[in-house]
């Protein structure tokens, strides 16, 4: 029989005081458990991202045309054609890249500033704010075909309600919104902002609700006004979210295709045909898979460079994090 002297701590307490565990900690599962949880995502990511990238890179090195037998290896020939100014393929591709750049530069600032302003408004406490949150997000659930056909009708130069409304208030009502420049770009940017601002607004709204209220209260005590609190508290707290939204918005804008195909039908001529539009035309209609894959790789590389620049700019502006 084991006896314990009066006033002496029990063995388990004494062992714990010496840093020795009284009993071993039981861990459920095994080392493979985290990887098993990651496996479904990894399978989907590999199937729908890594494999298509690999197939595209492989196809860009081959003369792969659905109208010709065989797929001979041509190395960088498809890429060389894209940088040969005498090639029609090169001229049209870089024309599409120019259109992509115009749309991206025009749409990205609006797709960041307008949703941010909407999120700031919806973050206030007022009656019916849940309803307005749903209203702003509702267009985003529509498909591009619905959005394109809807705005194609609304912007029609002859029968569209937009021109009729402008004429009713004494403004020019004969604008060719879908077949002239710069009206075509105004239409594409406006339709895209109306359609997708709800997505970015939801992200901004979630981030705004995570900004500590204590920081705003402390700034108020120090005498900071609304704009001062916005610049000193809100923006720094949302730097990472802004970085994410700007990056994904640039990528989404650079991949715009459906609006141009349905709203302006790439008019006038092919002025509003983006790089994605020409890649689709080359690969699907022209059956030139090799050239289309090479163009896709060039566009992807440029987007990677732009994304890296955006990340570097935000990191420099925000300074080093501890």
C-alpha positions as CSV (number, residue, x, y, z in Angstrom):
1,X,0.0,0.0,0.0
2,X,1.3,3.4,-0.9
3,X,1.1,6.1,1.8
4,X,1.3,9.8,1.4
5,X,2.6,12.0,4.1
6,X,0.3,14.7,5.4
7,X,0.8,18.0,3.5
8,X,2.6,16.4,0.6
9,X,1.1,16.9,-2.9
10,X,-0.3,13.9,-4.7
11,X,2.1,12.1,-7.1
12,X,0.3,13.5,-10.2
13,X,0.5,17.1,-8.9
14,X,4.2,16.6,-7.9
15,X,5.0,15.2,-11.3
16,X,3.3,18.0,-13.0
17,X,5.2,20.6,-11.0
18,X,8.4,19.0,-12.2
19,X,7.3,19.4,-15.8
20,X,6.5,15.7,-16.2
21,X,3.1,14.9,-17.7
22,X,1.0,12.8,-15.5
23,X,-0.4,10.8,-18.4
24,X,0.5,10.8,-22.1
25,X,-1.7,13.0,-24.4
26,X,-3.7,11.0,-26.8
27,X,-3.8,12.3,-30.3
28,X,-6.6,11.2,-32.6
29,X,-5.9,10.3,-36.2
30,X,-2.5,10.1,-37.9
31,X,-0.1,12.2,-39.8
32,X,-2.0,11.4,-43.0
33,X,-5.2,13.0,-41.7
34,X,-4.5,16.6,-43.0
35,X,-3.5,15.3,-46.4
36,X,-6.7,13.3,-46.6
37,X,-8.7,16.5,-46.0
38,X,-6.7,18.2,-48.7
39,X,-7.0,15.4,-51.2
40,X,-10.5,16.3,-52.7
41,X,-9.4,19.8,-53.4
42,X,-6.1,18.6,-54.8
43,X,-7.8,16.2,-57.2
44,X,-10.2,19.0,-58.4
45,X,-7.3,21.5,-58.7
46,X,-5.2,19.0,-60.6
47,X,-8.0,18.0,-63.0
48,X,-9.3,21.4,-63.9
49,X,-6.2,23.6,-63.5
50,X,-2.9,21.8,-63.6
51,X,-3.8,19.3,-66.3
52,X,-5.3,22.0,-68.7
53,X,-2.2,24.2,-68.2
54,X,0.0,21.3,-69.0
55,X,-2.0,20.3,-72.1
56,X,-2.1,24.0,-73.3
57,X,1.7,24.4,-72.9
58,X,2.2,21.1,-74.7
59,X,-0.1,22.1,-77.5
60,X,1.6,25.5,-77.9
61,X,4.8,23.6,-79.0
62,X,3.0,21.6,-81.7
63,X,1.4,22.4,-85.0
64,X,-2.0,21.2,-83.8
65,X,-4.8,21.8,-86.3
66,X,-8.0,19.9,-86.4
67,X,-8.0,20.0,-90.2
68,X,-4.5,18.5,-90.6
69,X,-3.3,15.0,-89.7
70,X,-0.7,14.6,-87.0
71,X,0.6,17.0,-84.4
72,X,4.3,17.6,-85.3
73,X,6.5,19.3,-82.8
74,X,7.5,22.8,-83.9
75,X,9.1,24.1,-80.8
76,X,8.7,27.9,-80.4
77,X,7.4,28.5,-83.9
78,X,3.9,29.3,-82.7
79,X,5.3,31.9,-80.3
80,X,7.6,33.4,-83.0
81,X,4.6,33.9,-85.3
82,X,2.9,36.0,-82.6
83,X,5.9,38.4,-82.5
84,X,6.3,38.6,-86.3
85,X,4.7,41.9,-87.3
86,X,4.3,40.7,-90.9
87,X,2.0,37.8,-89.8
88,X,-1.8,38.5,-89.9
89,X,-2.1,36.3,-86.8
90,X,0.3,38.6,-84.9
91,X,-1.5,41.8,-86.0
92,X,-4.9,40.6,-85.0
93,X,-3.7,39.1,-81.7
94,X,-2.0,42.3,-80.5
95,X,-5.0,44.2,-81.7
96,X,-7.0,42.0,-79.3
97,X,-4.5,42.6,-76.6
98,X,-4.8,46.3,-77.1
99,X,-8.6,46.0,-76.8
100,X,-8.1,44.0,-73.6
101,X,-5.9,46.6,-72.2
102,X,-8.4,49.4,-72.9
103,X,-11.2,47.5,-71.3
104,X,-9.1,46.6,-68.2
105,X,-7.7,50.1,-67.6
106,X,-11.2,51.5,-68.0
107,X,-13.1,49.0,-65.9
108,X,-10.8,48.0,-63.0
109,X,-10.8,51.4,-61.2
110,X,-14.6,51.5,-61.4
111,X,-14.9,47.9,-60.3
112,X,-12.9,48.7,-57.2
113,X,-14.0,52.2,-56.2
114,X,-17.8,51.8,-56.9
115,X,-18.2,48.5,-55.0
116,X,-16.1,50.0,-52.1
117,X,-18.4,53.0,-51.9
118,X,-21.4,50.7,-52.0
119,X,-20.0,48.5,-49.3
120,X,-19.3,51.6,-47.1
121,X,-22.9,52.7,-47.6
122,X,-24.3,49.2,-46.9
123,X,-22.1,48.9,-43.8
124,X,-24.1,51.7,-42.1
125,X,-27.1,50.9,-39.9
126,X,-30.4,51.9,-41.6
127,X,-33.7,50.3,-42.3
128,X,-33.9,48.0,-45.3
129,X,-30.1,47.6,-45.7
130,X,-30.5,43.8,-46.1
131,X,-32.9,44.4,-49.0
132,X,-30.4,46.8,-50.7
133,X,-27.6,44.3,-50.2
134,X,-29.6,41.7,-52.1
135,X,-30.5,44.3,-54.8
136,X,-26.8,45.1,-55.5
137,X,-25.8,41.5,-55.6
138,X,-28.7,40.2,-57.6
139,X,-27.3,41.0,-61.1
140,X,-24.2,38.9,-60.4
141,X,-26.2,35.7,-60.3
142,X,-27.3,36.2,-63.9
143,X,-25.5,34.4,-66.7
144,X,-23.5,36.4,-69.3
145,X,-25.9,35.4,-72.0
146,X,-28.9,36.9,-70.1
147,X,-26.9,40.1,-69.3
148,X,-25.6,40.4,-72.9
149,X,-29.0,40.0,-74.6
150,X,-30.7,42.2,-72.1
151,X,-28.3,45.1,-72.6
152,X,-28.1,44.5,-76.3
153,X,-31.8,45.3,-76.4
154,X,-31.6,48.2,-73.9
155,X,-28.8,49.9,-75.9
156,X,-30.2,49.3,-79.4
157,X,-29.8,52.6,-81.3
158,X,-33.4,52.4,-82.8
159,X,-35.6,50.7,-80.3
160,X,-33.6,50.7,-77.1
161,X,-35.1,52.3,-74.1
162,X,-31.8,54.0,-73.2
163,X,-31.8,56.3,-76.3
164,X,-35.5,56.9,-75.9
165,X,-35.0,58.0,-72.3
166,X,-32.1,60.3,-73.3
167,X,-34.2,61.9,-76.0
168,X,-37.1,62.4,-73.6
169,X,-34.9,64.5,-71.3
170,X,-33.5,66.5,-74.1
171,X,-30.2,64.7,-74.6
172,X,-28.9,63.1,-77.9
173,X,-30.9,60.0,-78.5
174,X,-29.2,58.6,-81.5
175,X,-26.0,57.3,-80.0
176,X,-24.7,54.0,-81.5
177,X,-24.0,52.4,-78.2
178,X,-23.1,49.0,-79.7
179,X,-21.5,49.8,-83.0
180,X,-19.3,52.9,-82.6
181,X,-16.4,54.1,-80.5
182,X,-16.0,55.3,-77.8
183,X,-19.6,54.5,-77.1
184,X,-18.9,50.8,-77.4
185,X,-16.4,50.9,-74.7
186,X,-18.7,52.9,-72.5
187,X,-21.4,50.3,-73.0
188,X,-19.1,47.4,-72.2
189,X,-17.6,49.0,-69.1
190,X,-21.0,50.1,-67.9
191,X,-22.6,46.7,-68.4
192,X,-19.7,45.0,-66.6
193,X,-19.8,47.3,-63.6
194,X,-23.6,46.9,-63.3
195,X,-23.3,43.2,-63.6
196,X,-20.3,42.4,-61.3
197,X,-20.0,45.2,-58.7
198,X,-22.1,43.1,-56.2
199,X,-19.4,40.5,-55.9
200,X,-16.7,42.9,-55.0
201,X,-19.1,44.8,-52.8
202,X,-19.8,41.7,-50.7
203,X,-16.1,41.1,-50.2
204,X,-15.5,44.7,-49.1
205,X,-18.5,44.6,-46.8
206,X,-17.3,41.5,-45.1
207,X,-13.9,43.1,-44.6
208,X,-15.4,46.4,-43.3
209,X,-17.3,44.4,-40.6
210,X,-13.9,43.0,-39.5
211,X,-12.4,46.4,-38.9
212,X,-12.1,46.8,-35.1
213,X,-14.6,49.4,-33.8
214,X,-12.1,50.2,-31.0
215,X,-9.8,51.8,-33.6
216,X,-12.5,54.1,-34.9
217,X,-13.5,55.0,-31.3
218,X,-9.9,55.8,-30.4
219,X,-9.6,58.0,-33.5
220,X,-12.8,59.8,-32.6
221,X,-11.4,60.5,-29.1
222,X,-8.3,61.9,-30.7
223,X,-10.4,64.3,-32.8
224,X,-10.1,62.6,-36.2
225,X,-12.9,63.3,-38.6
226,X,-14.7,60.9,-40.9
227,X,-12.2,61.2,-43.8
228,X,-9.2,61.1,-41.4
229,X,-10.6,57.9,-39.9
230,X,-11.1,56.5,-43.3
231,X,-7.5,57.1,-44.4
232,X,-5.9,56.2,-41.1
233,X,-8.1,53.3,-39.9
234,X,-10.3,51.8,-42.6
235,X,-7.9,51.7,-45.6
236,X,-4.9,50.3,-43.7
237,X,-7.1,47.6,-42.2
238,X,-8.3,46.5,-45.6
239,X,-5.0,46.6,-47.5
240,X,-4.9,42.8,-48.0
241,X,-8.5,42.7,-49.1
242,X,-7.9,45.6,-51.6
243,X,-4.8,43.7,-52.9
244,X,-6.9,40.6,-53.4
245,X,-9.8,42.4,-55.1
246,X,-7.6,44.5,-57.4
247,X,-5.7,41.3,-58.5
248,X,-8.8,39.2,-59.2
249,X,-10.5,42.1,-60.9
250,X,-7.6,42.7,-63.3
251,X,-7.6,39.0,-64.2
252,X,-11.4,38.9,-64.7
253,X,-11.3,42.0,-66.8
254,X,-8.5,40.7,-69.0
255,X,-10.6,37.6,-69.6
256,X,-13.7,39.5,-70.7
257,X,-15.3,37.9,-73.7
258,X,-19.0,37.3,-73.4
259,X,-20.0,41.0,-73.1
260,X,-18.1,41.9,-76.2
261,X,-19.5,39.0,-78.2
262,X,-23.1,39.7,-77.2
263,X,-23.5,43.4,-76.5
264,X,-21.3,45.0,-79.2
265,X,-20.7,41.8,-81.2
266,X,-17.0,43.0,-81.3
267,X,-18.0,46.1,-83.4
268,X,-17.2,48.4,-85.0
269,X,-15.2,46.0,-87.2
270,X,-13.2,44.1,-84.6
271,X,-12.3,47.1,-82.5
272,X,-13.9,45.6,-79.3
273,X,-12.7,42.1,-79.9
274,X,-10.5,41.2,-76.9
275,X,-7.6,38.8,-76.8
276,X,-9.8,36.1,-75.4
277,X,-12.2,36.6,-78.3
278,X,-9.5,36.2,-80.9
279,X,-8.1,33.1,-79.1
280,X,-11.5,31.5,-79.1
281,X,-12.0,32.4,-82.8
282,X,-8.6,30.9,-83.7
283,X,-9.0,27.8,-81.7
284,X,-12.7,27.0,-82.1
285,X,-13.6,28.5,-85.5
286,X,-10.2,28.3,-87.1
287,X,-9.3,24.9,-85.6
288,X,-5.7,26.1,-84.9
289,X,-5.2,24.7,-81.5
290,X,-1.4,25.2,-81.4
291,X,-1.6,29.0,-82.1
292,X,-4.5,29.5,-79.8
293,X,-2.6,27.7,-77.0
294,X,0.5,29.9,-77.6
295,X,-1.6,33.0,-77.4
296,X,-3.2,31.8,-74.2
297,X,0.3,31.1,-72.7
298,X,1.4,34.7,-73.6
299,X,-1.7,36.2,-72.0
300,X,-1.3,34.1,-68.9
301,X,2.3,35.1,-68.6
302,X,1.5,38.8,-68.9
303,X,-1.3,38.5,-66.3
304,X,1.2,36.8,-63.9
305,X,3.6,39.7,-64.4
306,X,0.8,42.3,-63.8
307,X,-0.3,40.4,-60.7
308,X,3.2,40.3,-59.3
309,X,3.5,44.1,-59.9
310,X,0.2,44.7,-58.0
311,X,1.4,42.5,-55.1
312,X,4.7,44.4,-55.0
313,X,3.0,47.8,-55.1
314,X,0.6,46.9,-52.2
315,X,3.5,45.5,-50.2
316,X,5.5,48.6,-50.6
317,X,2.6,50.9,-49.9
318,X,1.7,49.0,-46.8
319,X,5.2,48.5,-45.6
320,X,6.6,45.5,-43.9
321,X,4.3,43.5,-41.6
322,X,5.4,42.1,-38.3
